[in-house]
Amino acid sequence: MRIISGTAKGYRIKAPGRPTRPATDLVRGAIFSILENMTDNWDNVLDLYSGSGALGIEALSRGAGSVDFVDREAKCCAIIKDNLEKTKLAEGARVHCMPVTRAIATLDKEYGIILIDPPYPDQTIHQVIEQLSASRLVGNDTTVIVTHSSRLPLRDAYGGLHLVKEHRHGDSTIAIYLKENRA
């Protein structure tokens, strides 16, 4: 895997291996193309189910002010830290080695962009998005991007978050959610 744009363009990063499934270059490119057309709020980014950290590192490389990475696996957290050092982007990052649901309950700032790339077989994603929608992490200007299996459809709404766009890339679907008053 490599970073596809920005200050760290071309840097190769490590992936944890199975069972993680990093977003492909094509899907990451599509995600960031969508974001660049939808929001200017790149100050604080949250990367949930970080795995290798590829999505959050891509955000930092493209100018995000800071990124909080969340993954429950110690192996993933170590790889994220290593990838941040290798790309020289560690200064704007914090790695939280904990379950996503705990991070949603304990992190205390509003994010402009929230990236969610869970394991595709994870059936709890509906509850996670519901918990996120009710949290203080999502503000009126937050853009939430969820990458999921095309075989696991997401709902049109989770609390105040409403689906505004979906893009399908093979077995991957990119779902974009905004707050109701912004949608």
Secondary structure, DSSP 8 states (H G I E B T S, - for coil): -B--SSTTTT-B-----TT-----HHHHHHHHHHHHHH----SEEEEES-TT-HHHHHHHHTT-SEEEEEES-HHHHHHHHHHHHHTT-GGGEEEEES-HHHHHHH--S-EEEEEE---TT-TTHHHHHHHHHTSTTEEEEEEEEEEEETTS---SEETTEEEEEEEEETTEEEEEEEETTT-
